[in-house]
Amino acid sequence: MPKTNHPELIRTLALSYPETTERTSCNKAKFEAGKKSFVFLGETGDGWNLMVKLSDSLGELELLTEKMPDNYSVGKHGWTTLRFPVGKGPTKKQLTRWIDESFRLLATKKLIALLDG
């Protein structure tokens, strides 16, 4: 079974949201809905990292990272950074849920209405 290319999957998922664009910030891909950033994606030679704003999914995240506790951190306002080696990471279902949650926490009501349309 082929390994998931997590950064490309994240890019595809993030760009599927209404009025989303990709820009660069501090050597990371930044995905914005309108003027609000909701996903940051960084890639290095030996891995990749993701930063999303989470609330309800924080409990799930703790279970996922029990085996690798240094691979995630949660900031004061719910911004969560996850780090993974190449070819490793969460499932597509988890990534989809986290990106959706981050979008809904940060996007305007108008963009959320377009999404739910």
Secondary structure as UniProt FT lines:
FT   HELIX           6..15
FT   TURN            18..19
FT   STRAND          20..25
FT   TURN            26..27
FT   STRAND          28..33
FT   TURN            34..35
FT   STRAND          36..44
FT   TURN            45..46
FT   STRAND          47..53
FT   TURN            56..57
FT   HELIX           58..64
FT   TURN            65..67
FT   HELIX           69..71
FT   STRAND          72..74
FT   TURN            76..77
FT   STRAND          79..85
FT   TURN            86..87
FT   HELIX           92..106
FT   HELIX           109..116
//
